[in-house]
Amino acid sequence: MKLASLAVIGLALGLAACSSSADSDAAAAGRGGAGAGGPGGAGGIGTSPLGGLGSGNFRPGSQEELAGSIGDRVLFATDSVQVGADQRPILSRQAEWLNRYRQVQVTIEGHADERGTREYNLALGQRRANAARDLLVADGVASTRIQTISYGKDRPVELGSNQAAWAQNRRAVTVVR
C-alpha cells in the first residue's frame, strides 16, 4: 500500500513538473502567443524601444530578463547558418540589452535538430552560434564578452521527429554567465 501511494505521489509530482516545464519552454521559445523571441519579440508588442526592456519583474541584467523581455533564442532553417530576416530583430534587441548591461557576459549555445550525424550537427551548431555572435559583435557588443559552444543534437528543447520539433531545435540560445 505504501509503495502504491508513493508511486502515485511520484507520478503526480512528475506530471506537475513536466507541465510547468513545457509552459516555460514554450514561453522562452516565443510560442507563448507573443511572437518569436518572447514578449516584445518579432510580432510581439513591446513596451519600450528595446522590445520591453525593463518590463516585468525581472532582475536587471539577468537571464530571466533576457529571456522574458528580449528573447534568448533565434531559430534557423534546415541545414542553414544564416540568421533569417525574421530573427535578426531578436539579436538586435539582445545587442541593445548587452550594450546596456556591459558587465554581463554570455555564452551562445548552438543547436541542431536530430537529423544528421553527431559530428555534422556539432559543426552546424557551432556555425550557428558563431553566426549569432557575429551579428551581436556587428551591433557593438565586445567579442570578449561572448563565448560560443555547440551541443549539436544533444539537447533538444522539443522532443519528437516532426517538422514542428525540428524547427524549435534548430536554434542559437544566448545564456547569461
C-alpha positions, 0 to 999 in steps of 0.5 A: 500500500505504501509503495502504491501511494508513493508511486502515485505521489511520484507520478503526480509530482512528475506530471506537475513538473513536466507541465510547468516545464513545457509552459516555460519552454514554450514561453522562452521559445516565443510560442507563448502567443507573443511572437518569436523571441518572447514578449516584445519579440518579432510580432510581439508588442513591446513596451519600450524601444528595446522590445520591453526592456525593463518590463516585468519583474525581472532582475536587471541584467539577468537571464530571466530578463533576457529571456522574458523581455528580449528573447534568448533564442533565434531559430534557423532553417534546415541545414542553414547558418544564416540568421533569417530576416525574421530573427535578426530583430531578436539579436538586435534587441539582445545587442541593445540589452548587452550594450546596456548591461556591459558587465554581463557576459554570455555564452551562445549555445548552438543547436541542431535538430536530430537529423544528421550525424553527431559530428555534422550537427556539432559543426552546424551548431557551432556555425550557428552560434558563431553566426549569432555572435557575429551579428551581436559583435556587428551591433557593438557588443565586445567579442570578449564578452561572448563565448560560443559552444555547440551541443549539436543534437544533444539537447533538444528543447522539443522532443519528437521527429516532426517538422514542428520539433525540428524547427524549435531545435534548430536554434542559437540560445544566448545564456547569461554567465 
